[in-house]
């Protein structure tokens, strides 16, 4: 058996009283599909239309700036990786007795063409140990950041220590 807090006649009256109270506050049926509950009048709801779109448009430049910075950071990391690869290839060629080709040409071949086209600098030094330094220009997607260079050096033991280079 289920117990109810109201007697039968009180229960029906309680529901009717609640509906009358909701209608008097403007929260009854038929008023904007219930959108006005606790939000004020219909004219207040109409003035809020498009607010989310405007907030998104205001946030969009910041979102694009963060995306461009992430892409630029990825390009810088790629250029550093390419410079390290080229320095290792150049040092290995310069230090080896039976290497084919020149150190600079092998270093250039180890770098992607689009990174090499931006700028490439090769420098070697040493006697008993050969050190090769390669600098490549970091490609830029952000205007004004054109002066970044990635530089890496590699040292290898020279297999021909008496003859030097």
N, C-alpha and C positions, 0 to 999 in steps of 0.2 A: 504494500500500500504506500502510495506517495503522499506526502504531506505538502500542502501549499501554504505560503505565508498569509494568503488572503482567503476569506470565505468566498464562496462562488459569486455572490453579487458584488463583493468588494474587488475581486480579481478583475472583472470586466470593467468596473469603474476606474480602476487604477490604470489600465491600458488606455482607456479613453482620455483620462487626465494627462497622461504622458504625451499622447498625440496632440492634444490641444496645446500643451505647453510648447512642443516643438514647432507647431505652426505659428504660434504667436512670436517666436524668436526668429522666424524666417528659415527654419530648417525642415520644413515639411516637404512632401513630395512635389515634383514638378518644377522645382526651382533650380534650373541649370544642372540637372542630373545629379544633384547632391554635391556639386563642386563648391557651393557656398558655405559648407559647414565649417563654422569657426573662422571664416576668412573675411567676413564683412559683406558689404553690399556688392551687387553685380557690377556696378561701375568701377569698383576697386579691382575686380577680377579682369575687366577689360583693359585696364591700364597696365597690367602685368604681361600682356601678350607680347611675345617676342623677346622677353628679357633674357632667356637662356641663349638665344641666338646672338644677342648683343654681347653677352658675357663671353661666349665662345670666340666671337670676332676680336674682342679685346685681348683674349689669351693667345690667339693664333700667332701674332708676331713673336711672342716669347717662345712658343713651341717651335717655330721655324728657326729661331736663333739657336736653340738647344740642339736641334737636329743638324744644323750646319756645323756647329762646333764639334759634334760627335763625328761627322763625316771628315772634317778637317783633322781631327785627332787620329782617326784611322789612316788617313793618307800620310800623316807624319810618321806613324809607326811603320807603315809599309815602306816608306823611303829609307828609314833607318835600317830596316831589314835588308833592303836592296843594297845599301852602302856596305853593310857588313859582309854580304855575299860577294860583292865585287872585290872588297879588300882581301878576303880569303883567297879568291881565285887569282888575283894579281900576285899576292905574296907566295902562293904555292908555285906559280909559274916562275917567278923571279928566283926563288930559292932552289928549284929543282934542276938537276943535271939533264934529265931527259925530257923536259917539258917542251911541248910544241907551241909555237907562236910566242908573241911577246906578252909581258905582264899586263900592259895597259890594254891591249886588244882583247885579252881573255877577261879582264875585269869589265870592259865595256860589254862584252858578250853575255856576261852574267847578270846584267841589269836589264830590266824591261825597257823597251824602246821609248815608251811614253815618259818614263822617269828620266832616261838618259837625254832625251830631247830638251828637257827643261834646263839642264846644266849638269856637267860632269867634270870633276877635277881629280887628277891622279898624281900622286907623289910617292916616290920611293927613296929609301935611305938605308944605310947600314953597311956592314962589312961581314962580320962573322954571323950576325943575325940580320935578316932582311925585314924591314918594316915598310909596309905599304899603307898609305892613307888615301881613302877615297871619300870625296864629298859629292853629294848629289843634291840638287835643289828639290825642295818639297813642293809637289803640285798643290795649288791653292784653289779652293772653291769659294773662299771668303775674300772679297775685294780688300786690298790693302795688306794682305799677309803674304806678299810675294818674296820677302827677303829671308825666308827660312832655309837653312841648309842642314842636311843630315851628314854627319861625319863619323866614320869608323876607321880604326886602324887595326892591322893584324901583323904580328911578328912571327916569322918562321926561321928555323935554323938554316943557314946557308950550307948547301951540300958541297960548294966549291969555295971554301974559306980562303984559299991562297989567291985566287983570281979575283975575288970580290964579285962585281956584277958581271 
